[in-house]
Every structure is written in C-alpha cells, then in structure tokens.
Amino acid sequence: MLVRIIVLSLYALMIIWVGIRGFRGTKTFDDFYLGGGNVGPWMTAFSYGTAYFSAVLFIGFAGNIGWNFGYSGLWIALVNALLGVLVVWWLVGMRLKGAAAEYGVNTLPDFLNKRYASPELKLLSSLVIFVFMIPYTAAVFMGLSYLFTSNFNIEYWHALAFMGFFTALYMVLGGYKSMAMIDLIFGMIMAASVIVLLFSTLDQGGGITQITFDLRQIDPKLTQTVGPPGWWPLLSLVLLTSMAPFAMPQLMQKFFAIKDKSTVKRGMVASTLFAVLIGGVAYFVGSTSRVFINPEVAPAAFDASGQPIYDVLMPELLTNVVPVSLGVIILLLILSASMSTLAALVLVSSSTFVKDFYQGFINKTAKDSTLTMLMRLMSALFIILSVLLAYMNLDSIVAILGISWGALGSFFLGPFIWGLYGKRFRRSGAIAAGVGGLCTCLFLYAAGMPSPQAGTIGMFASLALNPLVSYLRNRHGRPAKPYSR
C-alpha cells in the first residue's frame, strides 16, 4: 500500500509539472486547443490512442464483454485497430488537415458550418457535443473510481473527487500542450503495463492452453468464434466502437492539431500498432474473468443473487491476477489511459461551447484572451458536471458509453464523412442525416433496445440520409452551391 501511495504521489506531481509547463507555453486560444497546430506524428499517435482507450475499455468493456462473449470479444479489438484506427487515419486524417486549411476551421462544428454554409448545423452539433460528452466523461470517471475503491479501500466519491481535481488541474493550466506532452508519457506507460498484464495473466492461468481448457469447461461457447450472446450483439459492439471514431470530435481534433499531412503516415502506423497491443490485451484478459473470478474468490464483484457486477469485475480480476509487487504498474496503466481520454473529452467539449457557441452566436468579436479564459472556466465546469453524473452511478459503463458514442456517431457520421469527400451533398441532406440519425438512435434506446444496437442503427441511418436527401434535392431543386471563401 505504501508503495502505491508513493508512486501515485509522484504521478500527481508529474501531472502538476506538465500542467505548469504547458501553462507557460499557452498564450492564445489556438495554443490551448491545438497546441499551436504544430504537433508531431508521435505525440499525435499516442494522443489518439490514449484518447481512444481508457478505463471504459479496461474496466467496463473488458469486464462486461469478456464475461459474456469470451474469446469472441477479441473481434472488437481487431476491428477497432484496423477500422477505428488504421482506416480512420488513412481516409480521414490525410484529408481533414487539408480541409481544415481550405476552410480555415479548427473544430468539427465549424467545419460543418463552413462546408454546408449552415449556422444551424453548427449550433446543433455544438449542443450535441456538449450534452453527450458529459455521460462519456462520467463513464471514464466511474471506471477510475471503481479501480481506486478496489486498490485503496476508499470511498467511491473520494476517488471521483481526486480524479476530477487532477484532470481539471493540468487541463485548466495547459490545454492541448499539456495533454500532448503527457499523452506521450501515458502511451509508453500503457504499452509497458499491458505487456506485464498479459504475462501475469498467462502465468496465473497456466498458459493459453490451460486457460482455453478452463473456459471450455465453464461454457464451450466462450472459446468459439461468436460468443454466447450471438452475432448481432457482437456485431453491434464491433461497429459502434469502430465506426463512431470516423466522426468522434475528440479524435478528429487530433488531426486538426497535427503538424502537416506528411506526418500522418508515421502516426497512422504507430497508432495502429498501439491499438492492437492495448485493445488485444484488454479484451483477452477480460475473457479470462470467468476463470479467475467467482463469488467465493471476489464477493464484491457479485450481487446478492450471484450475478456479476460488470463494472467491478476487472478491478477484482486485476487484484487477483497481478502480483502485489506489480499492482502499481496496472494502476498506472488504467490511470494513464483514463487521464488522457478525460483530457481529450474536456478539451473538445469546452472548446465547442466557447469557440462554436459563444463566439459563433453570442459574441462574434470576442478577444482571443477572453476565449482562452473561458476555455479554462468551461473545462472546470464540464469536469464538475461529469463528476456529479458519475456520482449518481445511473447505469453500467458499457450502457452509458454506448448511448454517448451512439448519439455522437449517429449525429456526425452522415454530415461529416460525406461532406469531407463530396461537394454535391447539401445542407438539407446534412441536417437530415444529423437529426435523423440522432433521433433514430435515441428513439430505439428509449424503446428498450440496448444502446450499442441503437447506436449502430442510428449511425447507418445517418450515413444513408445525407446522400438520399441530397440526391432528391439536387434532382428537384437548384444545384448545391459549393463553399467558397
């Protein structure tokens, strides 16, 4: 326990140091939000990867999906790396930096506004980001708090307050400069830690052959290509977590901030390898949960009827699998993954309010110093709102993330992807895609459909509506006018 406290204290001091250093180099809004738009490939690669993976993956998804799907959960890790990282960098990263320069924009709502000449779309997208980023951030805080509760035997709300304070500290001080510097450190910690976690799991389980044998004894379906819940629940999770990154604001922000298009190729390879390692180990370890965890070994991970509490499974599993001497490494793994994700979410949400909403609709002549100050204030406010929602503990992490990612993907995919690659897609098509996709997702979720399935259908609706409505408008109305500066 003493070693963990010492390491955690040093970790906190590092965050404070990075925040102060970032503060010294942050003078303008562009510095705060984009690090001056001059971030290199390695920082961007690690920043993208660490924003993609967080406590939501290691605590919520790995535990829930590993317990229910077994080895078939590894499909999510594979497709996340290939589609959600490699293809996103290849198709979007290479093009978005150029489009940002062409239109003179640095946020996703502003891009949609300039691309479609639609202030309405800018306002709607700003509201969607701010509203649906809050539950996503709350889910990350929840995962971290469960981990702290398991490792330090402290109250859930104490952990929430601690994480909220330090996230606010280095974000309010330095913005993207702090985040990019520390994400490089976080990424290296994560890569080293998951290797330790993998070998510890194999050692405790007697090797991959013995673990596979034990899983088959529990349920033969846990080692099959498609796990017990079936192909549709698995496919919806694969698509939700792999398609949404094509238009997730906190991931797209990395491409606005990258130095130039030539650095994208190196960043693409590094990010993909990072995703294979992190995602693969997380879902594999989660799939072994039934081997190591049961009500007798870890009573805290099960309710009174013996059903697993999914968000508690992984903290208990890590406690049982990883030797005490190495436990602090895994603590740093989850901390590093989550702090970077939290920073990305806070930065994008606060910038949306300040740049796109406040300057876009309330005070168009706001000074740069005013925008930078508001960014700091909104970052703190967003963290407070997220911590309060996490304290309410309304649902499981997977359910909360599913509705957040599903809503964001359902709104942004149709307008953003088609707008990035085609000039004939119209404002009416983009608005129909955003509103229609989001309403589809929320309606299905309200009707009782699980959030991953609702989000997946909403994203496909968004992708279909833009070309459909644009085609009808182009056929029966005046030709679409391309944007010109």
C-alpha positions in Angstrom: 0.0 0.0 0.0 2.8 2.4 0.9 4.5 1.8 -2.5 1.2 2.6 -4.3 0.7 5.8 -2.4 4.3 6.9 -3.1 4.0 6.1 -6.9 0.6 7.8 -7.0 2.1 10.9 -5.3 4.9 11.0 -7.9 2.4 10.6 -10.6 0.3 13.5 -9.3 3.5 15.7 -9.1 4.3 14.8 -12.7 0.8 16.0 -13.8 1.3 19.2 -11.9 4.7 19.8 -13.5 3.4 19.1 -17.0 0.4 21.4 -16.4 2.7 24.3 -15.3 5.0 23.8 -18.2 2.1 23.7 -20.6 0.7 26.9 -19.0 3.9 28.8 -19.8 3.5 28.0 -23.5 -0.2 28.6 -23.7 -0.9 32.2 -24.6 -3.7 32.0 -27.2 -6.9 30.0 -27.9 -5.0 28.2 -30.7 -2.3 27.2 -28.2 -4.8 26.0 -25.7 -7.0 24.0 -28.2 -4.5 22.8 -30.8 -1.0 23.3 -29.2 -0.4 25.8 -31.9 -1.3 23.4 -34.7 2.2 22.1 -34.7 2.1 18.7 -33.0 4.3 15.9 -34.5 3.4 12.4 -35.5 4.4 10.5 -32.4 2.6 12.8 -30.0 -0.4 12.7 -32.2 -0.3 8.9 -32.5 -0.1 8.4 -28.7 -2.6 11.2 -28.1 -5.1 9.5 -30.5 -4.6 6.0 -29.0 -4.8 7.1 -25.4 -7.9 9.2 -26.2 -9.5 6.0 -27.8 -8.7 3.7 -24.9 -9.5 4.5 -21.2 -10.9 3.0 -18.0 -14.0 2.5 -20.1 -12.1 -0.2 -22.1 -10.2 -1.8 -19.2 -12.9 -1.6 -16.5 -16.3 -1.5 -18.3 -15.9 -3.2 -21.7 -13.2 -5.8 -20.9 -15.2 -7.0 -17.9 -18.7 -7.0 -19.4 -17.8 -8.3 -22.8 -15.1 -10.7 -21.6 -17.5 -12.3 -19.1 -20.4 -12.6 -21.7 -18.6 -13.1 -25.0 -15.3 -14.9 -24.0 -12.7 -15.0 -26.8 -15.0 -13.6 -29.4 -14.6 -10.2 -27.8 -11.2 -10.1 -29.4 -13.0 -9.3 -32.7 -13.8 -5.9 -31.2 -10.1 -5.3 -30.5 -9.1 -6.4 -34.1 -11.7 -4.3 -35.9 -11.1 -1.3 -33.6 -7.4 -1.4 -34.6 -8.0 -1.9 -38.4 -11.1 0.2 -38.9 -11.3 2.5 -36.0 -7.6 3.5 -36.2 -5.8 2.5 -39.4 -8.6 3.3 -41.8 -9.6 6.4 -39.9 -6.1 7.8 -40.2 -5.8 6.7 -43.8 -9.1 8.1 -45.1 -9.9 11.0 -42.7 -6.6 12.1 -41.2 -4.9 12.7 -44.6 -7.9 14.7 -45.8 -9.1 16.6 -42.8 -5.9 18.6 -42.3 -6.2 19.8 -45.8 -9.9 20.6 -45.5 -9.2 22.5 -42.2 -6.7 24.7 -44.0 -9.0 25.2 -47.0 -12.0 26.3 -44.9 -10.0 28.0 -42.2 -11.5 25.9 -39.3 -10.3 24.1 -36.3 -13.4 22.4 -34.8 -15.8 19.9 -36.1 -18.9 22.2 -35.8 -17.1 25.0 -37.6 -16.1 22.6 -40.4 -19.8 21.6 -40.8 -20.8 25.2 -40.8 -18.3 26.3 -43.5 -18.7 23.1 -45.6 -22.5 23.4 -45.7 -22.9 27.1 -45.1 -25.2 26.2 -42.2 -25.1 28.0 -38.9 -28.0 25.8 -37.8 -25.8 22.7 -38.2 -23.1 24.4 -36.2 -25.4 25.2 -33.4 -26.9 21.7 -33.3 -23.5 20.0 -33.4 -22.2 22.2 -30.6 -25.2 21.2 -28.4 -24.8 17.5 -29.2 -21.1 17.5 -28.3 -21.6 19.3 -25.0 -24.6 17.2 -24.0 -23.4 13.7 -25.0 -19.8 14.1 -24.0 -20.8 14.5 -20.4 -22.0 10.9 -19.9 -19.0 9.6 -21.8 -16.7 11.5 -19.4 -18.8 10.3 -16.4 -18.3 6.7 -17.6 -14.5 7.2 -17.5 -14.7 8.7 -14.1 -16.8 5.7 -12.9 -14.2 3.2 -14.2 -11.4 5.0 -12.4 -13.3 5.3 -9.2 -14.0 1.5 -9.1 -10.3 0.9 -9.6 -9.4 3.2 -6.7 -12.0 1.7 -4.5 -10.6 -1.8 -5.1 -6.9 -0.8 -4.7 -7.1 1.6 -1.8 -10.3 0.8 0.0 -11.5 4.3 -0.2 -15.0 5.7 -0.7 -16.3 5.9 -4.3 -16.9 9.6 -4.1 -13.4 10.3 -2.7 -11.9 8.7 -5.8 -14.2 10.8 -8.0 -13.1 14.0 -6.3 -9.5 13.1 -6.6 -9.6 12.3 -10.3 -11.8 15.3 -11.1 -9.3 17.6 -9.3 -6.2 16.4 -11.2 -7.9 16.3 -14.5 -9.0 19.8 -14.1 -5.6 20.9 -12.8 -3.5 20.0 -15.9 -6.3 20.8 -18.4 -7.1 24.2 -17.0 -3.4 25.1 -16.8 -2.1 24.0 -20.2 -4.8 22.7 -22.5 -3.6 20.7 -25.5 0.1 21.4 -24.9 -0.2 19.7 -21.5 -2.2 16.9 -23.0 0.1 16.2 -25.9 3.2 16.1 -23.7 1.7 13.9 -21.1 0.0 11.6 -23.6 3.4 10.5 -24.9 4.4 9.5 -21.4 1.0 7.9 -20.8 1.2 5.9 -24.0 4.6 4.5 -23.1 3.3 3.6 -19.6 0.3 1.9 -21.1 2.4 -0.2 -23.6 4.8 -1.4 -20.9 1.9 -2.1 -18.5 -0.2 -4.2 -20.8 2.7 -6.4 -21.6 3.2 -7.0 -17.8 -0.6 -7.7 -17.5 -0.6 -10.2 -20.4 2.3 -12.3 -19.0 0.9 -12.1 -15.5 -2.5 -13.4 -16.7 -0.9 -16.2 -18.7 1.3 -17.2 -15.7 -1.6 -17.2 -13.2 -3.8 -19.2 -15.6 -1.2 -21.8 -16.5 -0.7 -20.7 -20.1 -3.1 -20.1 -23.0 -3.8 -23.8 -23.4 -4.9 -24.2 -19.8 -7.0 -21.0 -19.9 -8.8 -22.2 -23.0 -9.4 -25.6 -21.5 -10.9 -24.0 -18.3 -13.1 -21.7 -20.4 -14.5 -24.7 -22.3 -15.2 -26.4 -19.1 -17.3 -23.4 -17.9 -19.1 -22.9 -21.3 -17.7 -24.2 -24.7 -19.3 -21.2 -26.4 -16.8 -18.9 -24.7 -14.0 -20.1 -26.9 -16.0 -20.1 -30.2 -15.8 -17.5 -33.0 -19.0 -15.9 -31.8 -19.7 -15.9 -28.1 -23.0 -16.8 -26.2 -25.0 -13.6 -26.8 -24.9 -14.2 -30.5 -23.7 -12.5 -33.7 -25.9 -9.3 -33.6 -24.9 -8.1 -30.1 -21.3 -8.8 -31.0 -21.5 -7.1 -34.4 -23.2 -4.0 -33.0 -20.4 -3.6 -30.4 -17.8 -4.0 -33.2 -19.5 -1.5 -35.4 -20.3 1.0 -32.7 -16.7 1.2 -31.4 -15.1 1.1 -34.9 -17.4 3.3 -36.9 -18.0 6.1 -34.4 -14.3 7.1 -34.4 -14.7 8.3 -38.0 -16.5 11.3 -36.6 -15.8 11.5 -32.9 -15.0 15.1 -32.1 -12.2 14.3 -29.6 -10.5 12.1 -32.1 -10.9 14.4 -35.1 -9.3 17.2 -33.0 -6.0 15.3 -33.2 -6.0 15.8 -37.0 -6.7 19.5 -36.7 -3.7 19.8 -34.4 -1.2 17.7 -36.3 1.7 19.5 -37.9 1.1 18.6 -41.5 -0.2 15.8 -43.8 3.2 14.3 -44.2 3.3 13.3 -40.6 0.0 11.4 -40.8 1.7 8.2 -42.3 4.0 7.7 -39.4 1.3 8.5 -36.9 -1.0 6.0 -38.6 1.3 3.1 -38.2 2.2 3.9 -34.6 -1.5 4.4 -33.6 -2.5 1.1 -35.2 0.2 -1.0 -33.5 -0.6 0.7 -30.2 -4.3 -0.2 -30.7 -3.6 -3.8 -31.5 -1.5 -4.1 -28.3 -3.8 -2.2 -25.9 -7.1 -3.5 -27.2 -5.9 -7.0 -27.7 -4.6 -7.5 -24.2 -7.6 -5.7 -22.6 -10.2 -8.0 -24.2 -8.1 -11.1 -23.8 -7.7 -10.5 -20.1 -11.4 -9.7 -19.8 -12.2 -13.0 -21.5 -10.4 -14.9 -18.7 -12.6 -13.3 -16.0 -14.7 -16.5 -15.5 -11.5 -18.5 -14.9 -10.2 -16.3 -12.1 -13.4 -14.7 -10.6 -16.3 -16.2 -8.8 -18.5 -15.2 -5.8 -16.2 -17.1 -3.4 -12.9 -15.5 -4.6 -14.3 -12.0 -5.2 -17.6 -11.5 -3.4 -17.5 -7.7 -4.1 -17.9 -8.4 -7.9 -21.3 -10.2 -7.5 -24.7 -9.1 -6.2 -26.8 -10.9 -3.6 -28.2 -13.3 -6.3 -24.8 -14.2 -7.6 -25.0 -12.1 -10.8 -21.8 -10.3 -11.8 -21.5 -6.6 -11.3 -19.7 -5.9 -14.6 -18.0 -2.7 -13.7 -16.4 -4.3 -10.6 -15.2 -7.5 -12.4 -12.0 -6.1 -13.8 -10.8 -4.3 -10.7 -11.3 -7.5 -8.8 -9.7 -9.6 -11.6 -6.6 -7.3 -11.7 -6.3 -7.6 -7.9 -6.3 -11.5 -8.2 -4.2 -11.9 -11.3 -1.5 -9.4 -10.9 1.1 -9.9 -8.2 1.0 -7.3 -5.4 4.5 -6.2 -6.3 3.3 -5.3 -9.9 -0.1 -4.0 -8.9 1.1 -0.4 -9.1 2.0 -0.9 -12.7 -1.6 -1.8 -13.6 -2.8 1.1 -11.5 -0.7 3.4 -13.7 -2.0 1.7 -16.8 -5.6 2.5 -16.1 -4.7 5.9 -14.8 -2.7 6.8 -17.9 -5.4 5.5 -20.3 -8.2 7.4 -18.5 -6.5 10.7 -17.8 -5.7 11.2 -21.5 -9.2 10.3 -22.5 -10.7 12.7 -19.9 -8.4 15.5 -21.1 -9.5 15.0 -24.7 -13.2 15.0 -23.9 -12.9 18.0 -21.7 -10.9 20.0 -24.2 -13.3 19.3 -27.1 -16.5 19.9 -25.1 -15.2 23.2 -23.6 -13.9 24.4 -27.0 -17.3 23.6 -28.5 -19.1 25.9 -26.1 -16.5 28.7 -26.3 -15.5 28.8 -29.9 -18.6 27.4 -31.7 -21.4 28.5 -29.4 -20.2 31.6 -27.6 -18.1 33.2 -30.3 -20.2 31.8 -33.1 -23.6 33.1 -31.8 -23.2 35.3 -28.7 -20.1 37.4 -29.1 -18.5 37.2 -32.6 -15.9 39.8 -31.8 -14.7 38.2 -28.5 -11.0 38.7 -27.9 -8.6 35.8 -28.0 -7.7 36.3 -24.4 -11.4 36.2 -23.5 -11.8 32.9 -25.4 -8.7 31.4 -23.6 -10.0 32.4 -20.2 -13.5 31.0 -21.0 -11.9 27.7 -22.2 -10.3 27.3 -18.8 -13.5 28.1 -16.9 -15.6 25.8 -19.1 -13.1 23.0 -18.7 -13.5 23.2 -15.0 -17.3 23.3 -15.3 -17.5 20.4 -17.6 -15.4 18.2 -15.2 -17.7 19.2 -12.3 -20.8 18.2 -14.3 -19.3 14.9 -15.3 -18.2 14.1 -11.8 -21.7 14.8 -10.5 -23.2 12.5 -13.1 -20.7 9.8 -12.3 -21.6 10.1 -8.6 -25.2 9.3 -9.4 -24.0 6.0 -10.9 -27.1 5.6 -13.1 -26.1 2.6 -15.2 -23.3 0.3 -16.3 -20.3 1.8 -18.0 -21.0 -0.1 -21.3 -24.6 1.2 -21.4 -23.5 4.8 -20.7 -20.7 4.7 -23.3 -23.0 3.0 -25.8 -25.5 5.8 -25.7 -22.9 8.5 -25.8 -20.9 7.1 -28.7 -24.0 6.0 -30.4 -25.6 9.5 -30.2 -22.4 11.3 -31.3 -21.7 8.8 -34.2 -25.4 8.9 -35.3 -25.3 12.7 -35.5 -21.9 13.4 -37.0 -21.1 10.4 -39.4 -23.5 11.3 -42.2 -22.8 15.1 -42.3 -19.0 14.8 -41.7 -17.9 11.9 -43.9 -20.0 12.8 -46.9 -19.1 16.4 -46.5 -15.4 15.6 -46.4 -15.4 13.5 -49.5 -18.1 15.1 -51.8 -19.1 18.5 -52.9 -22.7 17.7 -54.1 -24.0 16.9 -50.6 -26.4 19.6 -49.5 -27.2 21.4 -46.3 -30.6 19.8 -46.2 -29.0 16.4 -46.5 -26.5 17.1 -43.7 -29.2 18.4 -41.3 -31.5 15.4 -42.1 -28.6 13.0 -41.6 -27.6 14.5 -38.2 -31.1 15.0 -36.8 -32.5 11.8 -38.3 -29.6 9.6 -37.2 -29.6 11.0 -33.6 -33.4 10.7 -33.3 -33.3 7.1 -34.6 -30.6 6.2 -32.0 -32.5 7.9 -29.1 -35.9 6.5 -30.1 -34.6 2.9 -30.3 -32.8 3.3 -27.0 -35.9 4.8 -25.3 -38.0 1.9 -26.8 -35.8 -0.6 -24.9 -33.1 -1.6 -27.5 -29.6 -1.9 -25.9 -27.5 1.2 -26.5 -24.9 -0.5 -28.8 -27.5 -1.8 -31.2 -29.4 1.5 -31.1 -26.3 3.5 -31.8 -25.2 1.2 -34.7 -28.6 1.5 -36.4 -28.5 5.3 -35.8 -25.1 5.6 -37.5 -26.2 3.7 -40.6 -29.3 5.9 -40.8 -27.1 9.0 -40.6 -24.9 7.7 -43.4 -27.9 6.8 -45.6 -29.9 10.0 -45.1 -27.3 12.6 -46.3 -26.9 11.1 -49.9 -30.6 10.3 -50.1 -31.9 13.7 -49.2 -29.1 15.5 -51.1 -29.9 13.4 -54.2 -33.6 14.3 -54.0 -32.8 18.0 -53.5 -30.3 18.0 -56.4 -32.8 16.3 -58.7 -35.8 18.5 -57.8 -34.2 21.8 -56.6 -31.5 24.1 -57.5 -27.9 22.8 -57.7 -25.9 22.8 -54.5 -23.5 25.7 -54.2 -20.0 24.7 -53.2 -18.4 26.6 -50.4 -16.1 29.4 -51.4 -14.0 31.6 -49.1 
